[in-house]
Amino acid sequence: MTNEEMERAIQFLIENQAQLSAEQMKLTAEVQRLTADVQRLTADVQKLVEDMKNLTDNVGVLAQATLTNTGQIGQLAEAQRRTETKIQEMAQAQAELTERLNIFITVVEKYISEHGHGNKSAGS
């Protein structure tokens, strides 16, 4: 190999090394950027995990409240049925009382009409 060939080879190696160094610097910068992105994404995922845990806890609380409300609604419905039954019983008792009162009024009116308006017995 001649001196000139040797210098060209060395020049080629120097230029190639410079290109590799430049590429390595670009890759190093890209790796640093990606590392920062991964760190941000990791923080975001941790926040999402925390939010999901809170959401899961809240869903559990809501599910328990729903069960409680369902039980209370069942109790309320049963109380409403009892109230309706009592109202029906009271309506029936009122109807019977009204019927008996009407019979009593009829008897009293018949008695008064048959025995005079009370004036004859007071005058005798």
Salt bridges, closest charged atoms under 4 A:
GLU23 OE2 - LYS26 NZ 3.75
GLU30 OE2 - ARG33 NH2 2.44
ASP37 OD2 - ARG33 NH1 2.79
ASP37 OD1 - ARG40 NH2 2.13
ASP51 OD1 - LYS47 NZ 3.10
ASP57 OD2 - LYS53 NZ 3.27
GLU78 OE1 - ARG81 NH2 2.93
GLU78 OE2 - ARG82 NH1 3.88
GLU89 OE1 - LYS86 NZ 3.83
